[in-house]
């Protein structure tokens, strides 16, 4: 199963999931707001699985803290 999406034609290189998720968080939250942005949307925009998300971050809130830093 490919992780490529229309927004992200190729999945991130191995080890780049954290950076891809942080970039996706900044873009999506700026556009839609924190509450309206779901983990599923973040994963789709970053081109990663939910497993990869939770490997990198304990929660959506933990991603938010990392993105704010």
N, C-alpha and C positions, 0 to 999 in steps of 0.2 A: 504494500500500500504506500503510495507516494504522499508526502506531506505538502506537495506543491499546491498552491491556491492561485486564483486569478490575481490577487494582490501581490502574491509572493511566488513567482513562477518556479523558483527552486527552493527547496528546504534549506535552512541554515546549515552551515558546515558543522560537523560534530564538535561539540564544545561551545558553540555559539548560541545555544538556546537562551541562555541568560540575557545576553545582549539583545537578541531578537525580541524577547519578551519585554525588556525595559523600553526598547524603541517603540514597540507596539503599544505599551501602556501610555507612554507620553502622547502618542498620536491619537489614540482612541479617547483618552480621558479629556484631552483638549477639545475634541470634537463633540463628544456625547456626555461628558461628565462622569464622575466616579461611580455613582450609583447605577447609572444606565449601562455601564461597561461590565460585561460578564467575563468570567474565566474562559468560557467557550469562545467568546469573541476575541479575547486576547490571544488564545492559542491559535485560532484560525488566522489572525492577522500576522502572527509571528511564524506561522508554518510549523508549529510543534504540536505534540500530543499533550493531553492533560497530564499524562504520566511525567512527561518532561517538565511541565509547569511545576508539578508538586515535587519533583526532584530538586528543582532550583529554589522554590519558595514554599514556605510552610502554608501560606494562605494568600488570598488576594491582598489583604492588608499588608503582609510582609513585602509583597511586590510594590505596593504603594509607597512604603517607607524607603525601599531601595531606589525607586524612581525619583523620589523627592530629594534624595541625597545626591 
